[in-house]
Amino acid sequence: MLQPELTLRRDKIRGLMAARGIDAALITCNTNLIYTFGSVVSGYLYLPLHSPALVFVKRPSNLQGEHLFHIRKPEQIVDLLREQGLPMPAKLMLEGDELPYTEYVRLAALFPEAEVVNGTPLIRQARSVKTAVEIELFRRSALAHAKAYERIPDVYRPGMTDIEFSIEVERLMRLQGSLGIFRVFGRSMEIYMGSVLTGDNAGYPSPYDFALGGQGLDPALPGGANGTPLREGQSVMVDLGGNFNGYMCDMTRVFSVGRLTDEAYAAHQVCLDVQELVAREARPGVSGEELYNAAIKLVGAAGFADRFMGIGQQARFIGHGIGLEINEAPVLAPRMKQPLEAGMVFALEPKIVIPGVGPVGTENSWVVTADGVERLTQGEDGIVALG
């Protein structure tokens, strides 16, 4: 990662720190290290308000650079700060929403005179508005994602189960360069590369806060494909996260085995209408709540409110911010009054489940521009027949 880009990102965090009277941050979680250092390391990035960032690395042992120090344990950090002539912070922020309790306490104890505050919301706020370099990384990810999805009809074979189909789609993603890891913020969200849902499994409730659940193969990972055969007259939804360079592009497409019911095609068109509505109305200053309410009104008028974003257990959002993690700000949901800002990137995923048929809908990734939004993930939005 070029140093000017990292400096820009760090200065975004510094600006938010200054507004809250925070003197320094100690950053150690993977996604935040990628954001501020450009790479995952076992170690810490110390970000003072008015001095260059210092990096303290335990592993790997081969890194070199200005302001980089190799350590065995975090207790060495304080002495190294003093050797650099840096004052101890009066107010320090740690990643309170992400660190295990014992590690939070250990790091806070390094600075016994400091007021220690939770910096996770501040860092996530900085990350929610992307830089030009980050948006370019999204563009590249979106291109690779679409190329993989274009080949999905080629891997279908009659008699496949959803698991067998998912494995083939995952292989297409890896061949395009997917890193094969799905980073999610929070302890209660787990998934492999995404989900493939067909038939009534799409309406199966999951404990995870995803748009649609699925039973999964085992209670140890209760979400996604469950071994359902791909049958004539069923829809198949492919929703895999496109992590090709650390940035989680999001894209969903729907396929059919043979022809679906007229109701399914009508419901799919309603989802496309929601996408068109949001694309038309979204711009800086508009809140996620406003966009959600407009979408719900449209879906209700079309008669699909009881099956929108699930059956029985319905997700209460239509879109979410994306970045180094799949669930960043902003969120398009009730009570989400945060206004969109230019540079935010979000996934919009209106989906409807038709009992006996399966899921329909779409998902694309969008970047907020100065006067609207720009679609990043391209490709056919209609239902594509398999076989």
N, C-alpha and C positions, 0 to 999 in steps of 0.2 A: 504494500500500500504506500503510495506517495506521501511524503511528510506533509505537504500543504493540505491534503485532504484530512489527515489525522489532526492537524492543528485546527482546522475549521471545526471538526466535530468536538474536539476538546473545548474550544472556545464557546461553542453553543452551551455546553454543560457549565462552563465557568460563568457565563452570563446569568444563568438561572441560579447558580450558587451565590453570586454577588447580590442578587435581589433578595436573598434570604439570609444574608450575613454569614455564609458558610465559608470557612477559610481553606478547606482542603477536602478531597475525597480519596478514599482508599478503595480501589476497584479490583475485584478478583473473580467474578463470575464470567463464564465463557463468553456469552453474547456481548456483555459490556466490554470485555477485553478485545473482542473482534472489533467492536465499534471504536474504541479509543487507541488500540495498539495495532490492529490489523491482523491479529493472529491469536489463536488459543495458546496459552502457556499455563504452566502451573506456577503461579506467582501473583504479583500485585502491581497495579499501576497507581502511583501516588500522584494526584493531580492538585497542586497548590493553585491558589487563586491568581498569584502574580509571578510565578516562576515556572520554568519548564517542567514538564512531567518527568517523573523518575519511574523506572521499571525495575522491579526486584523479582528475579527469576529463580525458581527452584529447579525446574525442568522445562525444556531440554538444556543440556549443558553447553551447547555449541553456539549460542547466540552471543553476538557482540554488538556494541554500539554505544554512542554517547548517551550518558544518563541511564545506562543499563548496568545493573549490579547483580551478581550471582549470590544467592543466600541459601542457607540450609533451613531456616525457620523464620517466621515473621518477626520474632523478637529482635532480630538484627536490624530491622528497618529504622528504628528510632536513632540508633547510633550513626547509621549512614546518613540520615537526614541532618544530624548535627554536624557531621564531617563536611557536608555540603553547605553549611552555614545557613540552613533553613530554620526558621522559628517553629516551635510546636504550635499546632492549630488550637485556637480557642473553641472553634466549632468545627467538628469533623462529621462527614457523612459516610455511612456504610450502606451496603445493599441489604437493608433490613428485611425486605420482602422475599429475598432469595437465599440468603445465607442460613445454614443450620444454626441453631441457637448457640451451640458450644463454640462455633467459629466466630460468630458475632461477638460473643462475650470476650473471647481471646483477643480479637483485634481491637475491640474497644479498650481493653486493659492496657494496650500499648501506649495509650494517651490518657493517663488517669486524670489529668487536669482539664481535659476537653469535654465540652458538651457534645455528645454523640447523637446524631439524628439519622432517620431513615432516608436514604437518598434514592431508593428505587423509583418512586414516582417521578422525581426530578429527571433522572436519567431516561426513563421511558418517555417523558415529555420531550426531551431533546431529540430522542430517536424518532419521534412520531413525524417530524418534518424532515424529509429526506434531502440530502445534498444532490447536486447535479451528478456527481459520480455514482451515488447510490441509485439514482433513477436510471442511469445508463446500465448498471448491473441488473436492475429489474428488466430492462428491455432485452438484454441478452438472455436472461433466464426465461422470459416469456417466449422468445423465439425458439429456444431449445424445447420448451414445454410443448409448444404447438407442433413442432416437428415430430415429437414422439407420439402425440395424440393422432396425428394424421395417419399413422401406420396401424392404429388399433384394429380396424376392420380386417387387416391382413392376418392377425394372429388368432382370430376366432375360428373354432372348429366345432361342428355340431356335437352335442353330447357333453360339452365342457361344464364344469361347475364354476361358480363364481370365484372360488379359490384358484382354480387352474387358470381361469381367465386373468385374474389379478396378477398372478405370477408372470404371465406373458407381458402384461402391460408394464409391470415393474421393470422387467428386463429391457423393454423399449426405453424407459426413462433412464436406466443406467447406461445404456448404449449412447444416449445423447449427452451424458456427462453428469447425471444426477448424483449428488453426493450420498444419497440414500439415508439421510438423517432428517427427521422432522422435528424441529425445535419448537417447543411450546412453552409459554410462560405459565408458571403455576405448578403446584405439586399434584393437581388432580386431573391433569390432561395427558393422556398417553395415546400414541398411535404409531404405526410403523411408517409407511410412506404415504398413507392415505387410506381411502376406502373404495371398494367396489361393491355396489348394492344392487340387488335384483329382486323382483317380486315383492312379496310381503315382508321380506327381511328389512326392507327400507323403512318400514313403520315400527320396527322393534325398538323399544326405548332403551337408551344407553345412559349410564351415569355421567358420561362426558358431555361437555357443553359444545357439541357439534350441531350443525344444522340438522342432520339426520344421523341416527344411531347405527342400527344393525346389531345383531346378536354377537358376532365374532365367533371364533372357534373354541374359546375356553373362557370360563369366568375370570381367569387371570388377565385377560385382555378383552373385555366385553364391548366390542364395537367392530363394525365392518362385516366383511364376507363371512358366511357361516357354512359353506358347502352346498348351497342351494344350486340345483341344476339350472342351466340357462334354457328355458322352455319357450316354445312358440307362443307368441302373444305377450311376452314379458319385456319390460324395459330393463336396461342395465345402465347404471350411473357410475361413471369413472370420475373420482374426485381424489387426485393425488397431488400432494404438495410438490412444487417444482424447485427444490433446493439445488441449483446448479453452481452457485458461487457464494453460498452463505445466505442469500436473500430468498425468502420463501414466497415465490410467486404462487398464486392459487388459481386453479382452472378446473372446471367440471364440464363434462360433456355426457350426453345421453345417447344410448344406442338401443336398437330394438332387435329382437329375434322375431322375424316376420313382421306382420302388421299389428299395431296396437289398436285399442278401441278409439272411437272418435273422441270420447271424453278425454283420453290421455293426450291426444294431439291438441285439443282445445285448452287443456290445462297448461301444456307446454307453452302455447302461445301467450297465455296470461303471464307466465314467468318472463317471457321475452318482452311483453308490454311493461312489466315492472322495471326491467332493465332499461328500456327506452325512457321511461319516466324518470328514473333516478339519473340517468346520463344527461337528461335535459335540464333537470332541476339542480343538480349538485354543482356547487361553486363555493369559493371562499365566503364565509359568513353564514352559510346554511348549516343547520345542526343535523346530527344523526337522527334525532328524534323527529324532526320535520320530514326527513326522507322516509323514515320508517312508517310514519302515520299516513303519508301519501300512498305508499305501497299497500298498506293494509286496506285502505279505502278502495283501491282499485281491485284487489283480490276479493274483497267482500262483495263488491258489486257484481263480480263475475261468478259468484257462488261457490268459491273454493276456500273460504276462510277456515273451515273445519279440517282441512287437509293441507293447509299451507305450513311449510316448515315442520312437517310431521303429522302424525295422527295420535290423538290422545295426549301424548307428551310432545308439545310443540315448542320449538326454539323461539325465543323472543328477541330475535334480531334478524336482519336481512343482509348484514355485511359487517366486516371487521377490518381494522387496519392490519397491514402485513409489513414485514421487514425481516430482521434477523430471526424473529419468531413469528409464528403464524397468527398470533393473537395480540396485536399491538393496538394502539389508538390510531384513528377514531373508531367508535362502534356505532353502527346504524341500528339503534334500538330505542325503546321507550326510555324517557328520562335522561337520555344522553344529549345534553344541551351544549356540549363542546362544539364550537363552530369549526367547520372545515377550514384548512389553511392551504395555500399553495405549497406544493411539495409533499403533502400527505399522500400515501398510497394505500388503497383499500381494495378488498375483494368483495364483490357484490354477488350474492348467491340465492336468488329466489328459487324455491323448490316446492313441489307439490307431490304428495304420495297418492296414487290411485290404487285402492284395494284390489287385489287380484291381478294387477298389472305391474305396479312398481313405481319408482320415482321418475319424475320429469323435472325439467328446469335447466338452469345453466349457471355458470359462475365464471366471471372474468375479473381480472385485476385492472385497476384504474389509478391514474395519478391525477391529483388535483392541480389544475393550472391556474393562471391568474384570473381567468374568466369562465372556467368550467372544469371539465374533466377530459382526460384522454385515455382511451382504451389501450392497454398494453398487450393483453393476450388476444391473439387473432384466431381466425378459423371459423368453420361452420358452427352456427349455434343451433341449427335444427337437429331433429332426431335422425340419426344415421342408421340405416338398416344393416344388420350383420348377415353375412352369408350370401 
